[in-house]
């Protein structure tokens, strides 16, 4: 299922749509499971594909991007706060 999002101000993408190849909804999940589920979903993707991750656990907003970099699994190409306390990350697999 592909979903296209037009970013408002993405640092790595200028006015181009970000299309996700897979989406996981991790609302209600807490660390470290948010990263575990993210990592498992990324393992199913090919290099350069994009995973959309929906989160509502604030520590995950920083833990997931940091862990991705440390383990060299990919990078967050866009993040967006949907509602207070809820964030969506678009991660491109490395």
N, C-alpha and C positions, 0 to 999 in steps of 0.2 A: 504494500500500500504506500503510494507516494503522496507526499504532502508538500506543497510549495508555500513558502513564506517570503514575503518581501521585507527585508530588514529596514529598520528606520535609520540606524546608524551603526553598522557593523564595522569593526576596525579592519578586518581582512577582506571584506567584500564591499565594493562600492555600488550601491543601488542595483544589485543583482539579486535575483531570487535564490534562496537556499532551499534546495529540494532534499527532503529526508528520504532515505531508503528504508528506514525502519524507525518505529517509535515505541518507546517503553514508558509506561506511566508508573512512577515509583512513589506517588503520593501515599503517605501513610507508612512508608518504609524509613528506617533509620540506619545510620552508619554503624557498622561497615557494610551492611547489606546493600545500600544504594550503589556503592562502588562495585561490589561483587556482581550484582545484576547488570550493571553497565558494562563491565568487563566481559561477561558471558555473551551479552548482545553484540559487542564489538567483534568477538571471535567469530561470529557467524557472517560478518560482513567482509567484503573484499577491500583491499587498500583503496583509499580515496572515497569510499562510500561514506554517507553521513547518517549518524544516529541521532534522533531527537529524544531527549530525556526530560521528562516532566517531574519536578521535585517540589516538595513542600517542607523538607527538613533543612533548616538554615545551615547547619554545619556542612551539609553535602554541597552547598553552593561553592564552597572553596576546596573542600576535600577531594571531590571528584576531579576538577581540573588539575590540582596539584599531583594527585596520584597518577593521572594520565601522563603527565610530563615525566614524573619519576620513573615510570615503567615503560616509557616511550611507546605508548599505545595509540596516541593520537593527540589532537588538539581541539580545544573549543574554538569554533569559528564564529559563533554568535551566542549571546545569552540575552534573555529577555524576561523581565518580570511581568507576569500575567496579572496577578492580583497580589496585594500585600501578603508576603509569606510564601509565595509560589513562584518558581522560576523554571524556565525552559532553557536547556542547553542544547546546542547543535554541535556534535562532535564529529570531526572528520578523522577516520581511521588512518593511521600512519602506515 
